[in-house]
C-alpha cells in the first residue's frame, strides 16, 4: 500500500502474513518490526524545512483476514482504510 502525504512524499506500508511490517518513506526504510496483531510505527521526517512526526498504525481486522491502516501526520489523521 502506498500513501501520498500532503507534501507529495510517499509512505509505503508492507505487511506480510508472517507479521513482518516495514514502513518506507520516499523509498527509505524508517521502521520495521514483527508483530502478531499489528503495531504502531513512529518516525520523523523533514518536509519543507519543518520536522514532521508520523504515526503509522497497522491492525488486524476483527475477523483476522487482512488489516487496516491509520496514518497520522503531527497528530492529524491523513489516511485511514478502517
N, C-alpha and C positions, 0 to 999 in steps of 0.2 A: 504494500500500500504506500503510495506517495502523496504527500500533502504539500501544498504550496502555502507559505506563510504570507502575511500581509506585505512584506518587503520583497516578495518574489524569490525567497530562498526555498529549498526543498528539505522536507523531513521524510525519510524513508523508514518504514517500520517493517521489520522482518520478524516473523513469529513462526516457529516450527511446531509440529505436533509433539516433539520431544521436550518442549518447554524452553527452548533456547530463543531468547529475544535479543534483537540487535536494532539500535537506532542509529541512523546515519543522517548527518546534517550536511547538505551540499556534497554528498559522496564520502564524507569522512565519518568513521565510527566515533560516536560521542558517548555511547553507553551500550553495555552488553551484560546480560545475566541469564541465568537459568532459573525458571520458576515453575511451580505446579499449576497455579490458577491465575497467573498473570502478576504483573508488578508495576511499580512506578519508577520511571526513569527521569532523572533531573539533569539538566545541563544548561550551560550559559553560552551565549554567542554574542558577537559584536555585530550590530546592524546599524549602518549609517552613524558610526561613531557613538553608539549607545549600547551598553551592556544589557542584554535581554535574557531573562530567565524562562526556560521552557520546562514543562512537566508533561510527560507522555505516560498516560495510564493505560495499561493493557489488562483486560479482564476476560475471563471465560464467560460465555453466555450461560444462563441458568440451566439449560439442558445439556451443557458440556460440548455442544457441537459448534465450533467456531469461537470467535472472540470479538469484543468491541474495543474501540479506542477513543479516548478523550485526550485532546491536546490543548494545553493552556499556555498562553504567552503572557508573562507578567501577571499571572493570576486570572486572566480573561480567557474564557473558552473560545478557541478559534476553529475547532473541529470536533465533531462527535458523530459516531455512527451507531450509537446505542439504541 
